[in-house]
Amino acid sequence: MFSRGREVTCPKCGFKFDISYGRTFACYGCNYSVLGDCGYIKCPNCGHEFPST
């Protein structure tokens, strides 16, 4: 069974995605995503970064 994390909607483009999906693909290569939670979410569709609430 596939367990989903928290789903969010990008406030800029309206794309809905799982936070772990966004961090895996949109945040690839970012030191903050590797070292720990930076407090932001990056949309894998448009690249907009917004605070995690």
ChimeraX commands (.cxc) that place a marker at each C-alpha (Angstrom):
marker #1 position 0.00,0.00,0.00 radius 0.5
marker #1 position 1.30,3.46,-0.92 radius 0.5
marker #1 position 1.32,5.96,1.93 radius 0.5
marker #1 position 0.91,9.59,0.97 radius 0.5
marker #1 position 2.35,12.48,2.87 radius 0.5
marker #1 position 0.82,15.91,3.12 radius 0.5
marker #1 position -0.70,17.26,-0.09 radius 0.5
marker #1 position -0.41,20.97,-0.85 radius 0.5
marker #1 position -1.56,23.31,-3.59 radius 0.5
marker #1 position 0.78,25.84,-5.15 radius 0.5
marker #1 position -0.61,29.34,-4.53 radius 0.5
marker #1 position 0.80,30.56,-7.86 radius 0.5
marker #1 position -0.24,27.93,-10.42 radius 0.5
marker #1 position -2.76,25.78,-8.48 radius 0.5
marker #1 position -0.82,22.52,-9.00 radius 0.5
marker #1 position -1.59,19.95,-6.28 radius 0.5
marker #1 position 1.28,17.75,-5.14 radius 0.5
marker #1 position 2.64,15.76,-2.22 radius 0.5
marker #1 position 5.34,17.61,-0.26 radius 0.5
marker #1 position 7.75,14.67,-0.52 radius 0.5
marker #1 position 7.28,14.64,-4.31 radius 0.5
marker #1 position 8.05,18.36,-4.48 radius 0.5
marker #1 position 11.14,18.04,-2.32 radius 0.5
marker #1 position 12.40,15.04,-4.26 radius 0.5
marker #1 position 12.12,16.64,-7.69 radius 0.5
marker #1 position 11.90,20.43,-7.36 radius 0.5
marker #1 position 14.45,20.70,-4.54 radius 0.5
marker #1 position 16.94,18.29,-6.06 radius 0.5
marker #1 position 20.47,19.53,-5.43 radius 0.5
marker #1 position 19.54,22.07,-2.75 radius 0.5
marker #1 position 21.75,21.77,0.34 radius 0.5
marker #1 position 18.87,22.67,2.65 radius 0.5
marker #1 position 16.75,19.78,1.39 radius 0.5
marker #1 position 19.63,17.38,2.04 radius 0.5
marker #1 position 20.63,18.78,5.44 radius 0.5
marker #1 position 17.17,19.34,6.86 radius 0.5
marker #1 position 13.84,21.09,6.52 radius 0.5
marker #1 position 14.30,24.64,5.25 radius 0.5
marker #1 position 10.69,25.62,5.94 radius 0.5
marker #1 position 9.77,26.19,2.30 radius 0.5
marker #1 position 8.03,24.12,-0.34 radius 0.5
marker #1 position 8.93,24.40,-4.02 radius 0.5
marker #1 position 6.33,23.64,-6.67 radius 0.5
marker #1 position 7.62,21.03,-9.14 radius 0.5
marker #1 position 5.33,22.49,-11.81 radius 0.5
marker #1 position 6.24,26.20,-11.84 radius 0.5
marker #1 position 9.19,26.49,-9.41 radius 0.5
marker #1 position 7.42,28.89,-7.04 radius 0.5
marker #1 position 8.68,28.65,-3.44 radius 0.5
marker #1 position 6.28,29.25,-0.56 radius 0.5
marker #1 position 6.40,28.79,3.23 radius 0.5
marker #1 position 5.46,25.46,4.70 radius 0.5
marker #1 position 2.57,25.96,7.12 radius 0.5
marker link #1:1,2 radius 0.2
marker link #1:2,3 radius 0.2
marker link #1:3,4 radius 0.2
marker link #1:4,5 radius 0.2
marker link #1:5,6 radius 0.2
marker link #1:6,7 radius 0.2
marker link #1:7,8 radius 0.2
marker link #1:8,9 radius 0.2
marker link #1:9,10 radius 0.2
marker link #1:10,11 radius 0.2
marker link #1:11,12 radius 0.2
marker link #1:12,13 radius 0.2
marker link #1:13,14 radius 0.2
marker link #1:14,15 radius 0.2
marker link #1:15,16 radius 0.2
marker link #1:16,17 radius 0.2
marker link #1:17,18 radius 0.2
marker link #1:18,19 radius 0.2
marker link #1:19,20 radius 0.2
marker link #1:20,21 radius 0.2
marker link #1:21,22 radius 0.2
marker link #1:22,23 radius 0.2
marker link #1:23,24 radius 0.2
marker link #1:24,25 radius 0.2
marker link #1:25,26 radius 0.2
marker link #1:26,27 radius 0.2
marker link #1:27,28 radius 0.2
marker link #1:28,29 radius 0.2
marker link #1:29,30 radius 0.2
marker link #1:30,31 radius 0.2
marker link #1:31,32 radius 0.2
marker link #1:32,33 radius 0.2
marker link #1:33,34 radius 0.2
marker link #1:34,35 radius 0.2
marker link #1:35,36 radius 0.2
marker link #1:36,37 radius 0.2
marker link #1:37,38 radius 0.2
marker link #1:38,39 radius 0.2
marker link #1:39,40 radius 0.2
marker link #1:40,41 radius 0.2
marker link #1:41,42 radius 0.2
marker link #1:42,43 radius 0.2
marker link #1:43,44 radius 0.2
marker link #1:44,45 radius 0.2
marker link #1:45,46 radius 0.2
marker link #1:46,47 radius 0.2
marker link #1:47,48 radius 0.2
marker link #1:48,49 radius 0.2
marker link #1:49,50 radius 0.2
marker link #1:50,51 radius 0.2
marker link #1:51,52 radius 0.2
marker link #1:52,53 radius 0.2
view
